[in-house]
Amino acid sequence: MSTRRIALICFTALLLAGPAAGQPEVEEILDEIRAMTRGLSLGSGDGADLADVVASEMPAVERAAGMQSKQPVATRVISREEAHAHVARLVAEQLPPAKLQAMERAWRALGLLTPEQALGPAIEQLYAGQAGGFYDQSTRSMVLLGDVPMLFQVPVVRHELVHALQDQNWDLTAWLGDAGQDEDRAAAMQAVLEGHATDVMNRVTLASMGLGGDLDPAQAAELGELLGTDSAGLEELLGSSGLDAGSLGAFLPADTPAVLRVQLLFPYVVGATFVAGYRKAHPEDPGCQALYRRPPRTSAEVLDPTLWESGTFAPDFASPGISVPGFGVQWTSSLGRLIAWVLLTEQADASAGDPSGGQWGANSRDTAVVLGSGWRGDRVAVLLPQGDPPGTELPGGHVVAWVSRWRDGAEAAAVGKALGNRLPSASVRVLGDRVVAVIGAKGGVLEGVVKAVLAWK
């Protein structure tokens, strides 16, 4: 069995995706898995008692997570149709029509979506298709899908039990607070939640195979010989995050926009590496309590843990308080270093823009290709006309502006050049260590927008 196939099966155990259209290799692998596990799903009438599975798994999950349960975790099994409906409700709650429209306008203007792609349906299709189970904060219960084979339910149970422990120990609603108002902050906090759950799931699963919580070199060599790969490949695959972004991407719909692909994978792939790295660097904190007491506020801190460790990284650009005469701000947020990388390169690598390879140690990535490593803050805004919009070029008269700050003027110049190549219709200006890109404005409106965004603090 190839290393690639192991990675795909690991992802199936976590998210249990349906096969992506037009990807025969993935369909072949899933057909093999279904054949091995046929008749063993929760909905097959085999008498599997989910409550018993949860009770038997809880002690190992508590030890690995460094958290104690405070009450039993309620469980229920639903159909895939019910899961799709649940995802649709979440999308509607978290992205009300005005916000969804504004994000769609911003992402289209910045080239993150094509004119034909609709954001809402794309998100629903992506997340509903990947669902294998979830923790429902509103009812504080673990929910699994009845059509998922029991072979894969156990790792999912381990993953979702961590979310239950997180909620019981930190009250996730209060912990997340208003993070949803800023896309980059929300991504960083989700990386702690999903990264911790994935790290625990991986270690408990390895331990259940008699391999210990983390593979040591001898175990990696032995398992690698058994599976036909070398120990270095296994260590890379299973030693920290247990997930490979390239292989995981094979399970996503082929037409998934790069920005959505990155947003889905980032909390699991980079988040697991971030949490595992913290745990190994700080054995005195087995429950990773410091990550919950002072969670990262930006994707930059997750991509480069030294920024989080410093405790002093404070990106620029709070929510803008200055608008352009004749315009109002419909929506504003930070793209963050993660999405800035996608914007500048069109690459869908959730680990990209990481100067240290996601590790808590020396530089292990070629810094010559790390365009996003000097990100120091950004803010994107969609401006709507208050009346007749003079000097605008986008349908509806709206204007999209993105301002970003970088490590120095030289890096800002490189970003400005990349933006000019990516967005030929945008007006791009480099002003010291800041870069301003405006789409949809000209003449006096353009100058007003540039003046306004440069005043953002």
Stockholm file with secondary structure:
# STOCKHOLM 1.0

chainA/1-457         MSTRRIALICFTALLLAGPAAGQPEVEEILDEIRAMTRGLSLGSGDGADLADVVASEMPAVERAAGMQSKQPVATRVISREEAHAHVARLVAEQLPPAKLQAMERAWRALGLLTPEQALGPAIEQLYAGQAGGFYDQSTRSMVLLGDVPMLFQVPVVRHELVHALQDQNWDLTAWLGDAGQDEDRAAAMQAVLEGHATDVMNRVTLASMGLGGDLDPAQAAELGELLGTDSAGLEELLGSSGLDAGSLGAFLPADTPAVLRVQLLFPYVVGATFVAGYRKAHPEDPGCQALYRRPPRTSAEVLDPTLWESGTFAPDFASPGISVPGFGVQWTSSLGRLIAWVLLTEQADASAGDPSGGQWGANSRDTAVVLGSGWRGDRVAVLLPQGDPPGTELPGGHVVAWVSRWRDGAEAAAVGKALGNRLPSASVRVLGDRVVAVIGAKGGVLEGVVKAVLAWK
#=GR chainA/1-457 SS CCHHHHHHHHHHHHHCCCCCTTCHHHHHHHHHHHHHHTTCBGGGTSCCCHHHHHHHHHHHHHHHHTCCCSSCCEEEEECHHHHHHHHHHHHHHHSCHHHHHHHHHHHHHTTSSCTTCCHHHHHHHHHHHHCSEEEETTTTEEEEETTSBHHHHHHHHHHHHHHHHHHHHHCHHHHHTTGGGSHHHHHHHHHHHHHHHHHHHHHHHHHHTTSCSSCCHHHHHHHHHHHTSCHHHHHHHHSSSCCCHHHHHTTSCTTCCHHHHHHHHHHHHHHHHHHHHHHHHCTTCTTCHHHHHSCCSSHHHHHSHHHHHHSCCCCSCCSCCCCCTTEEEEEEECCHHHHHHHHHHCCCCTTTTCTTTTCSSSCCSCGGGCGGGGEEEEEEEEEEESSSCTTBCSGGGCEEEEEEEESSHHHHHHHHHHHHHHCTTSEEEEETTEEEEEESBCHHHHHHHHHHHHTCC
#=GC SS_cons         CCHHHHHHHHHHHHHCCCCCTTCHHHHHHHHHHHHHHTTCBGGGTSCCCHHHHHHHHHHHHHHHHTCCCSSCCEEEEECHHHHHHHHHHHHHHHSCHHHHHHHHHHHHHTTSSCTTCCHHHHHHHHHHHHCSEEEETTTTEEEEETTSBHHHHHHHHHHHHHHHHHHHHHCHHHHHTTGGGSHHHHHHHHHHHHHHHHHHHHHHHHHHTTSCSSCCHHHHHHHHHHHTSCHHHHHHHHSSSCCCHHHHHTTSCTTCCHHHHHHHHHHHHHHHHHHHHHHHHCTTCTTCHHHHHSCCSSHHHHHSHHHHHHSCCCCSCCSCCCCCTTEEEEEEECCHHHHHHHHHHCCCCTTTTCTTTTCSSSCCSCGGGCGGGGEEEEEEEEEEESSSCTTBCSGGGCEEEEEEEESSHHHHHHHHHHHHHHCTTSEEEEETTEEEEEESBCHHHHHHHHHHHHTCC
//
